[in-house]
Amino acid sequence: MSSIFNSIPTYVDYKGQKLAEQIFQGIILISAIIGFIYGMIIQQFGWTVYIVLGGFAVSCLLTLPPWPMYRKNPLIWHPVLPDSASDTREKLEHQKKSRKHK
């Protein structure tokens, strides 16, 4: 059963995060405007709240799951350095730290 859940991708790339934020803000703004106008017309503040909460629910449905449209630009990672190179890098970092303390 756990293999089914491990096969579901759960990451979102940076451009996908930006798109999700724009969609979220747009839906909230539009539902707030519509809710305010409708509530003012019928003189019921409760309907304004209901419409904004409905917009919030729709925006959560569209932006919280990692939909494929939020994963179109994955990061390309550099290959792992061999052990000797990482040892050299650690030595250089240690030398830099020791220079700062002097």
C-alpha positions in Angstrom: 0.0 0.0 0.0 2.8 2.4 0.8 4.3 1.9 -2.7 1.2 3.6 -4.2 1.7 6.7 -2.1 5.5 6.7 -2.8 4.8 6.9 -6.6 2.8 10.1 -6.3 5.0 13.2 -6.9 4.7 15.8 -4.1 7.1 18.5 -5.1 6.3 21.9 -6.7 9.0 23.9 -8.5 9.6 27.6 -8.0 7.7 28.8 -11.0 4.8 26.5 -10.0 4.8 28.1 -6.5 4.6 31.5 -8.1 1.7 30.4 -10.3 -0.1 28.8 -7.4 0.3 32.1 -5.4 -1.1 34.2 -8.3 -4.0 31.8 -8.8 -4.8 31.9 -5.0 -4.6 35.7 -4.8 -6.7 36.2 -7.9 -9.5 33.9 -6.8 -9.6 35.4 -3.3 -9.7 39.0 -4.8 -12.4 38.1 -7.3 -14.5 36.3 -4.7 -14.1 39.3 -2.3 -15.2 41.8 -4.9 -18.2 39.6 -6.0 -19.1 38.9 -2.4 -18.9 42.6 -1.4 -21.1 43.7 -4.4 -23.6 40.9 -3.9 -23.8 41.5 -0.1 -24.3 45.2 -0.7 -27.1 44.6 -3.2 -29.1 42.3 -1.0 -28.0 44.0 2.3 -26.7 40.8 3.9 -23.1 40.7 5.1 -23.4 36.9 5.7 -23.6 36.3 1.9 -20.4 38.2 1.5 -18.6 35.9 4.0 -20.1 32.8 2.3 -18.9 33.9 -1.1 -15.4 34.7 0.1 -15.2 31.3 2.0 -16.4 29.6 -1.2 -13.6 31.4 -3.1 -11.1 30.3 -0.5 -12.3 26.7 -0.8 -12.0 26.7 -4.6 -8.5 28.3 -4.4 -7.4 25.7 -1.9 -8.6 22.9 -4.2 -6.7 24.5 -7.1 -3.4 25.4 -5.3 -2.7 23.0 -2.4 -2.4 19.7 -4.3 0.8 19.4 -6.4 -1.0 19.4 -9.8 1.2 18.7 -12.8 0.9 22.3 -14.0 3.0 23.3 -10.9 5.8 20.8 -11.9 6.7 21.9 -15.4 10.1 23.5 -14.6 12.0 21.1 -12.2 15.4 22.1 -10.9 18.4 20.5 -12.5 20.9 19.3 -9.8 24.6 19.1 -10.3 26.1 15.6 -10.2 27.6 14.4 -6.9 31.3 15.1 -6.6 33.6 12.1 -6.0 34.9 11.6 -2.4 38.3 13.0 -3.1 36.8 16.2 -4.4 34.5 16.5 -1.4 37.4 16.0 0.9 39.3 18.8 -0.8 36.3 21.0 -0.6 35.9 20.3 3.2 39.6 21.2 3.7 39.2 24.4 1.8 36.1 25.3 3.9 38.0 24.5 7.1 40.9 26.7 6.0 38.5 29.6 5.3 37.0 29.2 8.8 40.4 29.2 10.5 41.4 32.4 8.6 38.3 34.2 9.9 39.1 33.4 13.5 42.6 34.8 13.3 
